[in-house]
Amino acid sequence: MSVRRKMVTIAKSLNSTIKLNDGKEMPLFGLGMWQASSGSNGPAENAAVMALKKGYKMIDTATLYGNQSDVGKGLKKSGVKREDVFIVTKLWTNGYESCKEEFTESLRKLDCGYIDLYLIHSPSAGHVLESYKAMMEFQQKGLVRSIGVSNFGIQHLEGMKSAGVPTPVVNQIELHPWMKRVDLVDYCRKNDIAVMGYSPLVKAERLKDPTIVSIAKKLNKTVGQILIRYSVQMGYITIPKTVKEARLVENAQVFDWSIPEEEMAVLNSLPENSCTWNPALSPWKG
């Protein structure tokens, strides 16, 4: 399968950013917090502290993850200035009133003054436009810098366009060599929606895949680094998750080398096979 390559911004370091369609700058690389356990001085809080001290500029969390308060505590404990960190979180329960309630609680837990990027986590339950209206109100108040979506398919993005609401700045979707979603990625880029890829490590389900193992050996890199570099090289905003210090370092060592085009072609020829849920396939419910 051939994947069309477009002019995209590729991260050169942890400091690399992309300009969103609202004019804001967003880091191209950060730490994902899915499944990072909550608790005082626990894995989530410690991962946030370690990542920020090691130069990570972005942390991605969500109501669903149950660790927003840990991210907030980690930010304070790290000693890094609030304005130097880009915080992403997501709305789980769609609807105008539920969005207002959930956002207020998220901001309280994060305790960081404002949220840089707020996303609708899934379109499958509907009430997207109601949620987006509430998000726009928080944006107007300065409590949110940018607003976007996650797990949205073309039909959802077209529904939002038809409704005349501002174009989301980001669509966060599952992306890796087994989930390339060429049409959706191309649609987002054509419509100036930044593509943010989650699960670049394929939830550890393909770490022994012979194709990846072979490429890793050839380039003298770890399998994880190959998968993360693939995401970076495809121009996706990339958020590998880990709570281990050594992996935080290893995951970020992907900027001073590249996967040769021949190997990229091999990776882009792998069969599509999602490793997780796929709300992008759900019908548009508005």
Summary of the structure (lengths in Angstrom):
residues: 286
radius of gyration: 18.0
end to end distance: 33.0
largest distance: 53.5
contacts: 968
relative contact order: 0.15
helix: 41%
strand: 16%
